[in-house]
Amino acid sequence: MAQIVKRAYKYRFYPTPEQADELARTFGCVRYVYNKALAMRSRAYTVEGR
C-alpha cells in the first residue's frame, strides 16, 4: 500500500486597516449565510425527518 505525504503550508499576512474591515465584513456575511442554511436544514430534518 502506497503512503501519501500530506503537507500543509501556513502563510501570514498583514492586511491594511481597509482590508481588515473588508475581511471582517466578508466573514460576517459568510457566518450569517452558513448559520441561516444550517437552521433551514435543521428545521427541515425536524419537521420532515429527512
Biopython code that builds the backbone (N, CA, C, O; Angstrom):
import numpy as np
from Bio.PDB.StructureBuilder import StructureBuilder

atoms = [
    (1, "MET", "N", (0.850, -1.172, 0.000)),
    (1, "MET", "CA", (0.000, 0.000, 0.000)),
    (1, "MET", "C", (0.902, 1.244, 0.000)),
    (1, "MET", "O", (1.839, 1.347, 0.791)),
    (2, "ALA", "N", (0.606, 2.160, -0.881)),
    (2, "ALA", "CA", (1.409, 3.373, -1.008)),
    (2, "ALA", "C", (1.068, 4.365, 0.095)),
    (2, "ALA", "O", (-0.084, 4.495, 0.508)),
    (3, "GLN", "N", (2.070, 5.040, 0.548)),
    (3, "GLN", "CA", (1.856, 6.069, 1.557)),
    (3, "GLN", "C", (1.758, 7.426, 0.872)),
    (3, "GLN", "O", (2.475, 7.714, -0.086)),
    (4, "ILE", "N", (0.871, 8.231, 1.378)),
    (4, "ILE", "CA", (0.686, 9.571, 0.838)),
    (4, "ILE", "C", (1.201, 10.570, 1.864)),
    (4, "ILE", "O", (0.846, 10.513, 3.041)),
    (5, "VAL", "N", (2.022, 11.463, 1.407)),
    (5, "VAL", "CA", (2.553, 12.501, 2.281)),
    (5, "VAL", "C", (1.685, 13.739, 2.123)),
    (5, "VAL", "O", (1.500, 14.253, 1.020)),
    (6, "LYS", "N", (1.162, 14.201, 3.235)),
    (6, "LYS", "CA", (0.351, 15.414, 3.215)),
    (6, "LYS", "C", (1.189, 16.555, 3.774)),
    (6, "LYS", "O", (1.859, 16.421, 4.798)),
    (7, "ARG", "N", (1.133, 17.667, 3.079)),
    (7, "ARG", "CA", (1.885, 18.828, 3.531)),
    (7, "ARG", "C", (0.943, 19.994, 3.755)),
    (7, "ARG", "O", (-0.059, 20.151, 3.058)),
    (8, "ALA", "N", (1.274, 20.785, 4.714)),
    (8, "ALA", "CA", (0.492, 21.985, 4.992)),
    (8, "ALA", "C", (1.446, 23.176, 5.013)),
    (8, "ALA", "O", (2.560, 23.104, 5.533)),
    (9, "TYR", "N", (0.982, 24.240, 4.445)),
    (9, "TYR", "CA", (1.757, 25.474, 4.446)),
    (9, "TYR", "C", (0.957, 26.548, 5.161)),
    (9, "TYR", "O", (-0.254, 26.668, 4.971)),
    (10, "LYS", "N", (1.627, 27.306, 5.963)),
    (10, "LYS", "CA", (0.975, 28.419, 6.646)),
    (10, "LYS", "C", (1.607, 29.706, 6.137)),
    (10, "LYS", "O", (2.827, 29.843, 6.055)),
    (11, "TYR", "N", (0.742, 30.627, 5.806)),
    (11, "TYR", "CA", (1.202, 31.936, 5.353)),
    (11, "TYR", "C", (0.619, 32.995, 6.264)),
    (11, "TYR", "O", (-0.539, 32.912, 6.671)),
    (12, "ARG", "N", (1.399, 33.951, 6.567)),
    (12, "ARG", "CA", (0.949, 35.044, 7.405)),
    (12, "ARG", "C", (0.830, 36.287, 6.535)),
    (12, "ARG", "O", (1.681, 36.545, 5.683)),
    (13, "PHE", "N", (-0.211, 37.038, 6.752)),
    (13, "PHE", "CA", (-0.341, 38.286, 6.011)),
    (13, "PHE", "C", (-0.771, 39.386, 6.962)),
    (13, "PHE", "O", (-1.356, 39.126, 8.013)),
    (14, "TYR", "N", (-0.483, 40.579, 6.591)),
    (14, "TYR", "CA", (-0.753, 41.739, 7.425)),
    (14, "TYR", "C", (-1.622, 42.707, 6.628)),
    (14, "TYR", "O", (-1.105, 43.554, 5.900)),
    (15, "PRO", "N", (-2.937, 42.582, 6.766)),
    (15, "PRO", "CA", (-3.820, 43.441, 5.971)),
    (15, "PRO", "C", (-3.775, 44.891, 6.454)),
    (15, "PRO", "O", (-3.523, 45.180, 7.624)),
    (16, "THR", "N", (-4.023, 45.766, 5.523)),
    (16, "THR", "CA", (-4.157, 47.178, 5.876)),
    (16, "THR", "C", (-5.469, 47.342, 6.642)),
    (16, "THR", "O", (-6.302, 46.436, 6.619)),
    (17, "PRO", "N", (-5.671, 48.445, 7.304)),
    (17, "PRO", "CA", (-6.947, 48.646, 8.019)),
    (17, "PRO", "C", (-8.167, 48.513, 7.107)),
    (17, "PRO", "O", (-9.196, 47.977, 7.519)),
    (18, "GLU", "N", (-8.055, 48.997, 5.878)),
    (18, "GLU", "CA", (-9.177, 48.882, 4.940)),
    (18, "GLU", "C", (-9.434, 47.417, 4.580)),
    (18, "GLU", "O", (-10.583, 46.982, 4.506)),
    (19, "GLN", "N", (-8.357, 46.664, 4.358)),
    (19, "GLN", "CA", (-8.506, 45.246, 4.044)),
    (19, "GLN", "C", (-9.064, 44.482, 5.240)),
    (19, "GLN", "O", (-9.880, 43.576, 5.068)),
    (20, "ALA", "N", (-8.641, 44.832, 6.433)),
    (20, "ALA", "CA", (-9.145, 44.173, 7.641)),
    (20, "ALA", "C", (-10.642, 44.414, 7.795)),
    (20, "ALA", "O", (-11.382, 43.505, 8.169)),
    (21, "ASP", "N", (-11.088, 45.627, 7.511)),
    (21, "ASP", "CA", (-12.525, 45.924, 7.574)),
    (21, "ASP", "C", (-13.294, 45.093, 6.557)),
    (21, "ASP", "O", (-14.354, 44.549, 6.868)),
    (22, "GLU", "N", (-12.766, 44.996, 5.350)),
    (22, "GLU", "CA", (-13.432, 44.220, 4.297)),
    (22, "GLU", "C", (-13.470, 42.731, 4.652)),
    (22, "GLU", "O", (-14.480, 42.066, 4.422)),
    (23, "LEU", "N", (-12.385, 42.211, 5.206)),
    (23, "LEU", "CA", (-12.359, 40.813, 5.640)),
    (23, "LEU", "C", (-13.380, 40.566, 6.743)),
    (23, "LEU", "O", (-14.093, 39.562, 6.712)),
    (24, "ALA", "N", (-13.458, 41.457, 7.703)),
    (24, "ALA", "CA", (-14.420, 41.303, 8.797)),
    (24, "ALA", "C", (-15.841, 41.311, 8.262)),
    (24, "ALA", "O", (-16.672, 40.517, 8.702)),
    (25, "ARG", "N", (-16.128, 42.194, 7.325)),
    (25, "ARG", "CA", (-17.467, 42.268, 6.734)),
    (25, "ARG", "C", (-17.777, 40.985, 5.948)),
    (25, "ARG", "O", (-18.878, 40.442, 6.042)),
    (26, "THR", "N", (-16.802, 40.513, 5.182)),
    (26, "THR", "CA", (-16.995, 39.295, 4.391)),
    (26, "THR", "C", (-17.226, 38.086, 5.290)),
    (26, "THR", "O", (-18.146, 37.303, 5.053)),
    (27, "PHE", "N", (-16.400, 37.928, 6.317)),
    (27, "PHE", "CA", (-16.561, 36.790, 7.221)),
    (27, "PHE", "C", (-17.875, 36.867, 7.977)),
    (27, "PHE", "O", (-18.484, 35.837, 8.268)),
    (28, "GLY", "N", (-18.314, 38.067, 8.295)),
    (28, "GLY", "CA", (-19.615, 38.227, 8.946)),
    (28, "GLY", "C", (-20.742, 37.759, 8.049)),
    (28, "GLY", "O", (-21.669, 37.092, 8.510)),
    (29, "CYS", "N", (-20.672, 38.104, 6.762)),
    (29, "CYS", "CA", (-21.697, 37.665, 5.803)),
    (29, "CYS", "C", (-21.674, 36.151, 5.641)),
    (29, "CYS", "O", (-22.722, 35.505, 5.609)),
    (30, "VAL", "N", (-20.477, 35.593, 5.541)),
    (30, "VAL", "CA", (-20.345, 34.140, 5.376)),
    (30, "VAL", "C", (-20.919, 33.423, 6.588)),
    (30, "VAL", "O", (-21.627, 32.426, 6.446)),
    (31, "ARG", "N", (-20.618, 33.923, 7.774)),
    (31, "ARG", "CA", (-21.132, 33.308, 9.006)),
    (31, "ARG", "C", (-22.651, 33.366, 9.043)),
    (31, "ARG", "O", (-23.296, 32.397, 9.442)),
    (32, "TYR", "N", (-23.229, 34.489, 8.631)),
    (32, "TYR", "CA", (-24.684, 34.641, 8.610)),
    (32, "TYR", "C", (-25.319, 33.633, 7.649)),
    (32, "TYR", "O", (-26.286, 32.960, 8.004)),
    (33, "VAL", "N", (-24.779, 33.528, 6.440)),
    (33, "VAL", "CA", (-25.340, 32.612, 5.440)),
    (33, "VAL", "C", (-25.210, 31.168, 5.911)),
    (33, "VAL", "O", (-26.153, 30.390, 5.769)),
    (34, "TYR", "N", (-24.057, 30.797, 6.469)),
    (34, "TYR", "CA", (-23.858, 29.434, 6.952)),
    (34, "TYR", "C", (-24.862, 29.102, 8.054)),
    (34, "TYR", "O", (-25.496, 28.047, 8.020)),
    (35, "ASN", "N", (-25.007, 29.994, 9.024)),
    (35, "ASN", "CA", (-25.939, 29.746, 10.127)),
    (35, "ASN", "C", (-27.378, 29.680, 9.646)),
    (35, "ASN", "O", (-28.161, 28.875, 10.150)),
    (36, "LYS", "N", (-27.740, 30.516, 8.676)),
    (36, "LYS", "CA", (-29.097, 30.500, 8.119)),
    (36, "LYS", "C", (-29.364, 29.164, 7.417)),
    (36, "LYS", "O", (-30.419, 28.560, 7.611)),
    (37, "ALA", "N", (-28.413, 28.707, 6.608)),
    (37, "ALA", "CA", (-28.569, 27.429, 5.909)),
    (37, "ALA", "C", (-28.629, 26.270, 6.901)),
    (37, "ALA", "O", (-29.417, 25.342, 6.722)),
    (38, "LEU", "N", (-27.813, 26.316, 7.931)),
    (38, "LEU", "CA", (-27.829, 25.272, 8.949)),
    (38, "LEU", "C", (-29.174, 25.232, 9.660)),
    (38, "LEU", "O", (-29.707, 24.151, 9.913)),
    (39, "ALA", "N", (-29.727, 26.390, 9.983)),
    (39, "ALA", "CA", (-31.035, 26.446, 10.637)),
    (39, "ALA", "C", (-32.128, 25.888, 9.728)),
    (39, "ALA", "O", (-33.022, 25.181, 10.192)),
    (40, "MET", "N", (-32.057, 26.205, 8.432)),
    (40, "MET", "CA", (-33.057, 25.687, 7.490)),
    (40, "MET", "C", (-32.976, 24.167, 7.389)),
    (40, "MET", "O", (-34.007, 23.494, 7.385)),
    (41, "ARG", "N", (-31.760, 23.619, 7.309)),
    (41, "ARG", "CA", (-31.596, 22.166, 7.218)),
    (41, "ARG", "C", (-32.045, 21.499, 8.512)),
    (41, "ARG", "O", (-32.689, 20.450, 8.477)),
    (42, "SER", "N", (-31.711, 22.096, 9.653)),
    (42, "SER", "CA", (-32.123, 21.522, 10.939)),
    (42, "SER", "C", (-33.638, 21.509, 11.064)),
    (42, "SER", "O", (-34.219, 20.531, 11.534)),
    (43, "ARG", "N", (-34.276, 22.596, 10.642)),
    (43, "ARG", "CA", (-35.735, 22.676, 10.698)),
    (43, "ARG", "C", (-36.358, 21.638, 9.762)),
    (43, "ARG", "O", (-37.325, 20.975, 10.137)),
    (44, "ALA", "N", (-35.822, 21.492, 8.565)),
    (44, "ALA", "CA", (-36.348, 20.507, 7.617)),
    (44, "ALA", "C", (-36.208, 19.096, 8.178)),
    (44, "ALA", "O", (-37.112, 18.275, 8.022)),
    (45, "TYR", "N", (-35.088, 18.810, 8.826)),
    (45, "TYR", "CA", (-34.888, 17.491, 9.399)),
    (45, "TYR", "C", (-35.880, 17.242, 10.523)),
    (45, "TYR", "O", (-36.433, 16.148, 10.633)),
    (46, "THR", "N", (-36.110, 18.249, 11.359)),
    (46, "THR", "CA", (-37.042, 18.108, 12.478)),
    (46, "THR", "C", (-38.471, 17.915, 11.983)),
    (46, "THR", "O", (-39.190, 17.054, 12.490)),
    (47, "VAL", "N", (-38.885, 18.701, 11.007)),
    (47, "VAL", "CA", (-40.263, 18.666, 10.521)),
    (47, "VAL", "C", (-40.517, 17.451, 9.639)),
    (47, "VAL", "O", (-41.511, 16.747, 9.814)),
    (48, "GLU", "N", (-39.616, 17.207, 8.691)),
    (48, "GLU", "CA", (-39.852, 16.168, 7.687)),
    (48, "GLU", "C", (-39.094, 14.877, 7.950)),
    (48, "GLU", "O", (-39.377, 13.855, 7.325)),
    (49, "GLY", "N", (-38.146, 14.909, 8.857)),
    (49, "GLY", "CA", (-37.381, 13.707, 9.147)),
    (49, "GLY", "C", (-36.434, 13.316, 8.033)),
    (49, "GLY", "O", (-36.090, 12.143, 7.882)),
    (50, "ARG", "N", (-36.013, 14.296, 7.253)),
    (50, "ARG", "CA", (-35.047, 13.998, 6.185)),
    (50, "ARG", "C", (-34.011, 15.074, 6.062)),
    (50, "ARG", "O", (-33.123, 14.983, 5.215)),
]
sb = StructureBuilder()
sb.init_structure("model")
sb.init_model(0)
sb.init_chain("A")
sb.init_seg("    ")
for serial, (resi, resn, name, xyz) in enumerate(atoms, 1):
    if name == "N":
        sb.init_residue(resn, " ", resi, " ")
    sb.init_atom(name, np.array(xyz, "f"), 0.0, 1.0, " ", f" {name:<3s}", serial, name[0])
structure = sb.get_structure()
